[in-house]
Amino acid sequence: MSEQMRIMRSKELPEELRDRIVARHRSGQGYKKISAALKVPKSTVASIILKWKTFGMTRTLPRAGRPAKLSYRGRRALVREVK
C-alpha cells in the first residue's frame, strides 16, 4: 500500500444515514444487524450511537482550531523515514 493511500481519510457519513442508524438502534436493533443492513462498519455504527448518546444529536459539530496536516501516525512514519 502506498504512503498516500495510508494517510487518506474517509469522508464523513451524510446526516440522513447517521439518523437512520440511530433510528434503528432506538427500535432495538443490534450493532451487527444495523451494520449489515446499511453496509457501514460496526465500529462506525458504535461511534455514531455513542456520539448520539453523549450529545443527543448526530450533526457534525464544529471543530476547534485548524486541522493538523499530518495525523499522529503519519507524523511517526515521517520521523521514522527521516531517521
MDAnalysis code that builds the backbone (N, CA, C; Angstrom):
import MDAnalysis as mda
import numpy as np

u = mda.Universe.empty(249, n_residues=83, atom_resindex=np.repeat(np.arange(83), 3), trajectory=True)
u.add_TopologyAttr("name", ["N", "CA", "C"] * 83)
u.add_TopologyAttr("resid", np.arange(1, 84))
u.add_TopologyAttr("resname", ["MET", "SER", "GLU", "GLN", "MET", "ARG", "ILE", "MET", "ARG", "SER", "LYS", "GLU", "LEU", "PRO", "GLU", "GLU", "LEU", "ARG", "ASP", "ARG", "ILE", "VAL", "ALA", "ARG", "HIS", "ARG", "SER", "GLY", "GLN", "GLY", "TYR", "LYS", "LYS", "ILE", "SER", "ALA", "ALA", "LEU", "LYS", "VAL", "PRO", "LYS", "SER", "THR", "VAL", "ALA", "SER", "ILE", "ILE", "LEU", "LYS", "TRP", "LYS", "THR", "PHE", "GLY", "MET", "THR", "ARG", "THR", "LEU", "PRO", "ARG", "ALA", "GLY", "ARG", "PRO", "ALA", "LYS", "LEU", "SER", "TYR", "ARG", "GLY", "ARG", "ARG", "ALA", "LEU", "VAL", "ARG", "GLU", "VAL", "LYS"])
u.atoms.positions = np.array([
    [0.851, -1.185, 0.000],
    [0.000, 0.000, 0.000],
    [0.895, 1.246, 0.000],
    [0.579, 2.211, -0.821],
    [1.398, 3.408, -0.914],
    [1.193, 4.311, 0.296],
    [2.166, 5.157, 0.548],
    [2.115, 6.076, 1.702],
    [0.913, 7.004, 1.612],
    [0.607, 7.461, 0.393],
    [-0.500, 8.394, 0.202],
    [-1.841, 7.741, 0.539],
    [-1.987, 6.468, 0.216],
    [-3.230, 5.753, 0.497],
    [-3.446, 5.603, 2.002],
    [-2.349, 5.398, 2.764],
    [-2.479, 5.205, 4.201],
    [-2.886, 6.486, 4.915],
    [-2.469, 7.627, 4.411],
    [-2.752, 8.901, 5.066],
    [-4.184, 9.361, 4.786],
    [-4.764, 8.954, 3.650],
    [-6.108, 9.397, 3.279],
    [-7.137, 8.980, 4.325],
    [-8.072, 9.848, 4.579],
    [-9.155, 9.545, 5.499],
    [-10.435, 9.379, 4.709],
    [-11.396, 8.663, 5.318],
    [-12.678, 8.516, 4.638],
    [-13.525, 9.752, 4.908],
    [-14.473, 10.002, 4.045],
    [-15.363, 11.156, 4.209],
    [-16.380, 10.850, 5.290],
    [-16.936, 11.904, 5.875],
    [-17.942, 11.670, 6.907],
    [-19.260, 11.237, 6.272],
    [-20.054, 10.497, 7.043],
    [-21.324, 9.983, 6.539],
    [-22.369, 11.096, 6.496],
    [-23.298, 11.024, 5.542],
    [-24.373, 12.025, 5.490],
    [-25.223, 11.968, 6.769],
    [-25.749, 13.104, 7.157],
    [-26.549, 13.185, 8.387],
    [-27.762, 12.260, 8.316],
    [-28.343, 12.133, 7.131],
    [-29.519, 11.272, 6.941],
    [-29.191, 9.813, 7.287],
    [-28.011, 9.333, 6.885],
    [-27.594, 7.964, 7.191],
    [-27.344, 7.799, 8.688],
    [-26.732, 8.795, 9.301],
    [-26.489, 8.747, 10.753],
    [-27.813, 8.708, 11.512],
    [-28.810, 9.470, 11.027],
    [-30.137, 9.457, 11.661],
    [-30.795, 8.085, 11.523],
    [-30.597, 7.439, 10.366],
    [-31.160, 6.096, 10.161],
    [-30.526, 5.083, 11.110],
    [-29.209, 5.223, 11.342],
    [-28.509, 4.327, 12.270],
    [-29.094, 4.477, 13.673],
    [-29.288, 5.717, 14.115],
    [-29.848, 5.978, 15.447],
    [-31.282, 5.459, 15.539],
    [-32.078, 5.651, 14.485],
    [-33.467, 5.186, 14.484],
    [-33.529, 3.666, 14.638],
    [-32.673, 2.962, 13.922],
    [-32.636, 1.503, 14.031],
    [-32.194, 1.077, 15.425],
    [-31.241, 1.798, 16.014],
    [-30.773, 1.496, 17.371],
    [-31.911, 1.683, 18.377],
    [-32.662, 2.766, 18.209],
    [-33.769, 3.049, 19.125],
    [-34.887, 2.012, 19.007],
    [-35.029, 1.418, 17.816],
    [-36.068, 0.394, 17.631],
    [-35.611, -0.970, 18.165],
    [-34.382, -1.037, 18.671],
    [-33.919, -2.262, 19.326],
    [-32.992, -3.138, 18.510],
    [-32.587, -2.691, 17.332],
    [-31.664, -3.491, 16.518],
    [-30.250, -3.405, 17.098],
    [-29.496, -4.491, 16.936],
    [-28.116, -4.536, 17.407],
    [-27.156, -3.913, 16.409],
    [-25.941, -3.632, 16.874],
    [-24.920, -3.008, 16.016],
    [-24.633, -3.847, 14.779],
    [-24.560, -5.177, 14.970],
    [-24.220, -6.074, 13.870],
    [-25.281, -6.026, 12.762],
    [-26.555, -6.032, 13.152],
    [-27.642, -6.006, 12.165],
    [-27.701, -4.652, 11.457],
    [-27.510, -3.573, 12.203],
    [-27.507, -2.224, 11.609],
    [-26.373, -2.131, 10.599],
    [-25.209, -2.613, 11.014],
    [-24.020, -2.583, 10.171],
    [-24.246, -3.322, 8.854],
    [-24.824, -4.506, 8.937],
    [-25.056, -5.317, 7.736],
    [-26.121, -4.678, 6.843],
    [-27.181, -4.158, 7.443],
    [-28.288, -3.589, 6.668],
    [-27.880, -2.328, 5.909],
    [-27.069, -1.481, 6.548],
    [-26.704, -0.203, 5.931],
    [-25.310, -0.204, 5.296],
    [-24.636, -1.373, 5.352],
    [-23.286, -1.523, 4.773],
    [-22.313, -0.475, 5.312],
    [-22.286, -0.374, 6.649],
    [-21.397, 0.546, 7.352],
    [-20.641, -0.290, 8.382],
    [-19.340, -0.066, 8.601],
    [-18.599, -0.852, 9.592],
    [-19.221, -0.769, 10.991],
    [-19.091, -1.874, 11.741],
    [-19.647, -1.930, 13.095],
    [-19.079, -0.839, 13.989],
    [-17.790, -0.564, 13.838],
    [-17.149, 0.456, 14.673],
    [-17.737, 1.841, 14.388],
    [-18.101, 2.084, 13.128],
    [-18.714, 3.357, 12.752],
    [-20.097, 3.477, 13.375],
    [-20.866, 2.388, 13.311],
    [-22.199, 2.364, 13.922],
    [-22.077, 2.655, 15.415],
    [-21.123, 1.992, 16.064],
    [-20.920, 2.171, 17.506],
    [-20.545, 3.609, 17.842],
    [-19.655, 4.215, 17.051],
    [-19.224, 5.583, 17.350],
    [-20.336, 6.595, 17.114],
    [-21.168, 6.357, 16.107],
    [-22.298, 7.260, 15.839],
    [-23.307, 7.189, 16.983],
    [-23.589, 5.974, 17.453],
    [-24.544, 5.805, 18.552],
    [-23.980, 6.391, 19.845],
    [-22.682, 6.224, 20.085],
    [-22.053, 6.811, 21.277],
    [-22.130, 8.335, 21.234],
    [-21.881, 8.905, 20.067],
    [-21.960, 10.360, 19.907],
    [-23.386, 10.844, 20.150],
    [-24.369, 10.086, 19.639],
    [-25.772, 10.446, 19.835],
    [-26.148, 10.378, 21.316],
    [-25.666, 9.336, 22.018],
    [-25.954, 9.203, 23.451],
    [-25.310, 10.335, 24.250],
    [-24.123, 10.748, 23.847],
    [-23.385, 11.789, 24.567],
    [-23.969, 13.174, 24.321],
    [-24.172, 13.523, 23.037],
    [-24.579, 14.884, 22.686],
    [-26.066, 15.032, 22.353],
    [-26.764, 13.909, 22.139],
    [-28.181, 13.964, 21.813],
    [-28.468, 14.405, 20.388],
    [-27.462, 14.365, 19.524],
    [-27.639, 14.744, 18.116],
    [-26.614, 14.009, 17.269],
    [-26.890, 13.934, 15.969],
    [-25.941, 13.270, 15.072],
    [-25.231, 14.268, 14.165],
    [-25.588, 15.548, 14.289],
    [-24.968, 16.575, 13.450],
    [-23.476, 16.695, 13.764],
    [-22.689, 17.025, 12.775],
    [-21.256, 17.222, 12.973],
    [-21.039, 18.577, 13.633],
    [-20.392, 18.561, 14.774],
    [-20.135, 19.809, 15.492],
    [-18.876, 20.464, 14.945],
    [-18.791, 21.792, 15.012],
    [-17.580, 22.461, 14.523],
    [-16.368, 22.081, 15.368],
    [-15.255, 21.915, 14.714],
    [-14.031, 21.540, 15.414],
    [-13.305, 22.792, 15.876],
    [-12.560, 22.645, 16.956],
    [-11.795, 23.776, 17.475],
    [-10.419, 23.796, 16.816],
    [-10.029, 24.939, 16.294],
    [-8.689, 25.087, 15.743],
    [-8.517, 24.538, 14.343],
    [-7.332, 24.750, 13.830],
    [-7.010, 24.303, 12.483],
    [-6.676, 22.815, 12.493],
    [-7.190, 22.052, 11.524],
    [-6.866, 20.623, 11.468],
    [-5.378, 20.412, 11.182],
    [-4.803, 19.387, 11.761],
    [-3.384, 19.078, 11.566],
    [-3.149, 18.583, 10.147],
    [-2.004, 18.939, 9.568],
    [-1.643, 18.472, 8.229],
    [-1.401, 16.971, 8.241],
    [-0.735, 16.498, 9.303],
    [-0.426, 15.077, 9.421],
    [-1.109, 14.489, 10.648],
    [-1.546, 13.245, 10.536],
    [-2.071, 12.545, 11.709],
    [-0.863, 12.133, 12.556],
    [-1.105, 11.708, 13.793],
    [-0.002, 11.267, 14.647],
    [0.715, 10.084, 14.021],
    [-0.067, 9.202, 13.415],
    [0.504, 8.027, 12.767],
    [1.381, 8.433, 11.588],
    [0.890, 9.366, 10.772],
    [1.654, 9.856, 9.634],
    [2.931, 10.568, 10.063],
    [2.816, 11.299, 11.180],
    [3.972, 12.025, 11.710],
    [5.062, 11.063, 12.171],
    [4.645, 9.987, 12.851],
    [5.612, 8.982, 13.301],
    [6.283, 8.310, 12.103],
    [5.498, 8.038, 11.050],
    [6.045, 7.412, 9.845],
    [7.070, 8.327, 9.193],
    [6.789, 9.626, 9.170],
    [7.704, 10.604, 8.580],
    [9.007, 10.673, 9.378],
    [8.897, 10.701, 10.700],
    [10.091, 10.757, 11.565],
    [10.925, 9.486, 11.345],
    [10.256, 8.346, 11.252],
    [10.953, 7.069, 11.021],
    [11.696, 7.100, 9.682],
    [11.057, 7.674, 8.662],
    [11.655, 7.762, 7.331],
    [12.896, 8.662, 7.359],
    [12.806, 9.777, 8.075],
    [13.913, 10.745, 8.135],
    [15.107, 10.172, 8.882],
    [14.824, 9.453, 9.981],
    [15.912, 8.838, 10.761],
    [16.654, 7.846, 9.921],
])
